[in-house]
Amino acid sequence: MLFGITAWANFATAASTPEDCAAITDDAKRLACYDQFLKNRAAPVKPEPAAQPAKPAEPAKPAMPEQAQQPAPKAEVVSKKDKVDEFGSERIKEEEETLDKITATALGEFTEWKKGLKVQLDNGQVWEITDLRPGYYKITNPTVTIEKGFMGSYKMNVKGRNKSYRVIRVE
């Protein structure tokens, strides 16, 4: 029996390719062959200095344009912590304050404030009344205040009038 094990060990060390191991029909011996093959492969093999052929000289590389010689710029690396810190901050405006209302002069003469009336302001903006409730108030070039309302809506107050109108900006 000892003779069979030593003969097998010699065969396993002689296996130089995975194909040699694959040809073995006994599962345990095939596994041992693969293990030995990998051990031999993992161990660094130091070739004899005389056995190494001399390396041929490398051909000269053609010159590359300056653009190709420069390394490509490295992409900015964003860590997971930075991504976590930025999560949800899209809606936070730290650098600028938003206005809640503006005051301007409405250009023209007005008598009936009703749905569809376009009001041009002295700052160049044009607002349209969307409110269904009309109002009568005769005035020329009134001062108006437009405020932000609930859920992105806007309301316009006319100075001297105790009424506000829902409006949208059209220009």
Phi, psi and chi 1 to 4 in degrees:
 res  aa     phi    psi   chi1   chi2   chi3   chi4
   1 MET       -  -38.1 -177.4   75.2  174.3      -
   2 LEU   -60.6  -35.8 -176.9   63.0      -      -
   3 PHE   -62.9  -40.3  174.3   72.6      -      -
   4 GLY   -65.0  -37.8      -      -      -      -
   5 ILE   -70.0  -43.8  -67.0  173.7      -      -
   6 THR   -68.4  -34.9   55.8      -      -      -
   7 ALA   -66.4  -38.6      -      -      -      -
   8 TRP   -68.5  -38.8  166.5 -116.6      -      -
   9 ALA   -62.3  -40.0      -      -      -      -
  10 ASN   -64.6  -38.7  -70.2  -22.0      -      -
  11 PHE   -67.4  -40.4  177.1   75.2      -      -
  12 ALA   -64.3  -38.6      -      -      -      -
  13 THR   -73.9  -24.4   55.9      -      -      -
  14 ALA   -81.0  -15.7      -      -      -      -
  15 ALA   -66.7  115.5      -      -      -      -
  16 SER  -103.7  -13.4   59.0      -      -      -
  17 THR  -135.3  157.4   65.3      -      -      -
  18 PRO   -62.7  -26.2  -21.0   28.6      -      -
  19 GLU   -64.9  -36.1  -69.6   80.3   14.4      -
  20 ASP   -61.5  -42.2  -65.9  -21.0      -      -
  21 CYS   -68.9  -37.1  -64.7      -      -      -
  22 ALA   -65.5  -24.6      -      -      -      -
  23 ALA   -74.6  -13.5      -      -      -      -
  24 ILE   -78.9  131.3  -59.5  171.3      -      -
  25 THR   -88.4  -27.8   56.8      -      -      -
  26 ASP   -76.2  125.7 -175.7   -6.1      -      -
  27 ASP   -60.5  -46.3  -67.9  -20.5      -      -
  28 ALA   -64.0  -42.4      -      -      -      -
  29 LYS   -68.6  -37.8  -68.2  178.7 -178.7  178.8
  30 ARG   -64.2  -43.2 -175.8  172.4   50.5 -110.1
  31 LEU   -62.9  -43.1  179.7   59.9      -      -
  32 ALA   -63.1  -36.8      -      -      -      -
  33 CYS   -63.7  -46.2  179.7      -      -      -
  34 TYR   -62.6  -42.6  -80.2  124.0      -      -
  35 ASP   -58.9  -45.7  -71.7  -16.3      -      -
  36 GLN   -65.9  -39.6 -172.8   62.2   39.1      -
  37 PHE   -60.1  -44.4  171.0   76.0      -      -
  38 LEU   -69.3  -36.5  -68.5  174.3      -      -
  39 LYS   -62.9  -44.5  -77.7 -179.4 -173.6  177.2
  40 ASN   -64.3  -35.0  -70.6  -17.6      -      -
  41 ARG   -74.2  -35.5 -163.6  162.5  173.6 -164.5
  42 ALA   -74.2  -29.9      -      -      -      -
  43 ALA   -73.5  129.9      -      -      -      -
  44 PRO   -67.7  132.9   20.9  -27.7      -      -
  45 VAL  -100.9  122.6  177.7      -      -      -
  46 LYS   -95.8  110.4  -65.5 -177.5 -178.3  179.4
  47 PRO   -72.3  152.7   22.9  -28.0      -      -
  48 GLU   -68.6  140.0  -54.9 -102.6  -19.1      -
  49 PRO   -60.5  -35.0  -16.0   20.8      -      -
  50 ALA   -74.2  -25.0      -      -      -      -
  51 ALA   -78.7  -17.4      -      -      -      -
  52 GLN   -77.8  127.3  -78.8 -174.0  -20.6      -
  53 PRO   -74.1  152.1   23.4  -28.6      -      -
  54 ALA   -67.6  139.8      -      -      -      -
  55 LYS   -75.9  133.1  -70.4 -175.2 -180.0  179.5
  56 PRO   -71.3  152.3   22.8  -28.8      -      -
  57 ALA   -65.3  137.8      -      -      -      -
  58 GLU   -74.8  140.0  -68.4 -175.3   22.4      -
  59 PRO   -67.7  150.1   20.6  -27.9      -      -
  60 ALA   -65.1  135.5      -      -      -      -
  61 LYS   -80.9  140.1  -66.6 -178.9 -178.5  177.1
  62 PRO   -67.2  146.4   20.7  -28.1      -      -
  63 ALA   -65.4  139.1      -      -      -      -
  64 MET  -103.1  152.3  -62.5  173.4   66.1      -
  65 PRO   -61.2  158.5   -6.9    9.6      -      -
  66 GLU   -58.7  -36.9  -77.6 -174.0   33.1      -
  67 GLN   -62.1  -40.0  -67.9  174.5  -19.3      -
  68 ALA   -73.9  -25.8      -      -      -      -
  69 GLN   -76.0  -25.8  -68.6  176.3   -0.9      -
  70 GLN   -75.8  138.4  -64.2  175.7   -3.5      -
  71 PRO   -68.7  148.8   21.9  -28.8      -      -
  72 ALA   -68.1  145.2      -      -      -      -
  73 PRO   -64.7  141.7   18.7  -26.7      -      -
  74 LYS   -77.2  140.4  -66.7 -177.9  179.8  178.2
  75 ALA   -71.3  144.4      -      -      -      -
  76 GLU   -68.9  129.1 -175.0  176.6  -35.5      -
  77 VAL   -92.1  124.0  177.1      -      -      -
  78 VAL  -110.5  120.3  179.1      -      -      -
  79 SER   -77.1  163.7   69.9      -      -      -
  80 LYS   -63.8  -34.9 -173.2  172.4 -176.8  177.3
  81 LYS   -62.6  -41.9 -177.6 -173.9  179.5  -50.5
  82 ASP   -63.4  -40.4  -68.4  -21.6      -      -
  83 LYS   -64.0  -40.2  -71.9 -178.4 -178.4 -179.8
  84 VAL   -65.6  -41.2  169.7      -      -      -
  85 ASP   -64.2  -32.5  -70.6  -16.6      -      -
  86 GLU   -83.7  -13.9  -68.5  177.6   11.5      -
  87 PHE   -59.0  124.2 -179.0   76.3      -      -
  88 GLY    83.7   -2.1      -      -      -      -
  89 SER   -87.0    4.9   67.0      -      -      -
  90 GLU   -62.1  -31.6  -57.7   87.2   24.2      -
  91 ARG   -89.9   -5.3  -59.0 -169.2   52.0  101.8
  92 ILE   -89.3  124.5  -61.0  173.4      -      -
  93 LYS  -111.4   98.5  -58.7 -138.5  175.9 -163.6
  94 GLU   -86.1  -35.9  -64.4  175.0    2.3      -
  95 GLU   -81.9  -19.5   64.6  -86.1   -9.1      -
  96 GLU  -137.9  145.4   64.0 -178.9   68.2      -
  97 GLU   -94.8  144.4  -71.2 -174.4   30.1      -
  98 THR   -96.7  149.0   57.7      -      -      -
  99 LEU   -81.6  143.5  -65.6  173.7      -      -
 100 ASP   -98.2  -21.5  -69.6  -28.2      -      -
 101 LYS  -158.5  157.5   66.9  179.3  179.6  177.2
 102 ILE  -129.9  152.5   61.5  167.6      -      -
 103 THR  -123.7  132.1  -58.4      -      -      -
 104 ALA  -151.5  176.1      -      -      -      -
 105 THR  -103.6  128.7  -58.7      -      -      -
 106 ALA   -82.9  127.3      -      -      -      -
 107 LEU   -87.9  127.4  -56.8  175.8      -      -
 108 GLY   120.9 -178.3      -      -      -      -
 109 GLU  -107.4  130.6 -171.2  173.3  -47.6      -
 110 PHE  -124.7  140.8  -58.2   92.6      -      -
 111 THR  -127.3  -49.1   53.1      -      -      -
 112 GLU  -111.2  121.5 -173.3  177.3    8.5      -
 113 TRP  -100.9  102.4  -60.4   79.9      -      -
 114 LYS  -138.2  172.7   62.7 -179.7 -177.9  176.8
 115 LYS   -59.2  134.6 -178.1  177.0  179.6  171.4
 116 GLY    94.1  -12.1      -      -      -      -
 117 LEU   -68.6  127.8  175.1   68.0      -      -
 118 LYS   -99.6  128.8  -68.6 -174.3  179.1  170.7
 119 VAL  -114.4  117.2  179.8      -      -      -
 120 GLN   -94.5  132.1 -178.7  164.1   -0.6      -
 121 LEU   -98.8  161.8  -54.3 -179.5      -      -
 122 ASP   -69.0  -13.7   61.2  -12.7      -      -
 123 ASN   -89.1    2.9   63.6    9.0      -      -
 124 GLY    97.4  -10.8      -      -      -      -
 125 GLN   -77.7  149.9  -63.9  178.7   -3.8      -
 126 VAL  -125.2  127.8  177.8      -      -      -
 127 TRP  -120.3  143.8  -67.2   80.1      -      -
 128 GLU  -117.1  135.4 -177.8  178.1  -21.5      -
 129 ILE   -76.4  130.7  -63.8  177.5      -      -
 130 THR  -113.8   -3.0   60.1      -      -      -
 131 ASP   -70.3  138.2 -152.1  -27.1      -      -
 132 LEU   -80.7  -16.9  -63.9  174.6      -      -
 133 ARG   -87.9  112.4  -56.8  169.4  -65.1  144.3
 134 PRO   -77.3  162.5   26.2  -30.5      -      -
 135 GLY  -143.9  148.2      -      -      -      -
 136 TYR  -114.1  123.3  -63.9   95.2      -      -
 137 TYR  -162.4  110.1 -177.2   59.8      -      -
 138 LYS   -86.3  124.4 -173.7  173.3 -178.1  171.9
 139 ILE  -159.5  150.5 -167.8  167.1      -      -
 140 THR  -116.2  132.4  -56.8      -      -      -
 141 ASN    45.3   61.1  -64.6  -27.3      -      -
 142 PRO   -76.8  157.4   29.9  -34.9      -      -
 143 THR   -87.0  128.0  -59.9      -      -      -
 144 VAL  -122.3  150.7  -64.0      -      -      -
 145 THR  -121.5  127.4  -57.3      -      -      -
 146 ILE  -111.7  123.5  -59.9  176.6      -      -
 147 GLU  -118.0  151.8  -62.2 -179.5   69.7      -
 148 LYS   -71.8  139.0  -75.8 -173.7  177.0 -177.2
 149 GLY  -110.9 -156.7      -      -      -      -
 150 PHE   -78.8  134.0 -176.6   66.5      -      -
 151 MET    55.5   45.9  -66.2 -173.0   64.1      -
 152 GLY    82.3    9.3      -      -      -      -
 153 SER   -88.2  167.2   64.7      -      -      -
 154 TYR  -133.6  149.7  -66.5   91.1      -      -
 155 LYS  -133.1  144.8   60.2 -177.6  179.8  176.1
 156 MET  -113.6  128.7  179.1  171.7   57.2      -
 157 ASN  -108.7  135.8  -64.9  -48.9      -      -
 158 VAL  -100.4  129.6 -179.3      -      -      -
 159 LYS   -62.3  133.5 -174.1  174.8 -179.5 -178.6
 160 GLY    91.2   -3.3      -      -      -      -
 161 ARG  -121.2  134.5 -175.5   93.5  168.8  119.7
 162 ASN   -95.9   51.8 -167.7   18.9      -      -
 163 LYS  -149.7  145.6 -178.7  172.7  168.4   84.8
 164 SER  -120.6  152.6   62.3      -      -      -
 165 TYR  -121.7  138.6  -59.3   96.7      -      -
 166 ARG   -72.9  136.2  -73.3 -177.2  -65.9 -167.2
 167 VAL  -138.2  160.9  -67.8      -      -      -
 168 ILE  -130.8  150.2   58.9  169.0      -      -
 169 ARG   -85.8  128.6 -175.3  171.1  174.8 -172.5
 170 VAL  -110.2  -19.8  -68.6      -      -      -
 171 GLU  -145.8      -  -71.4 -177.9   38.7      -
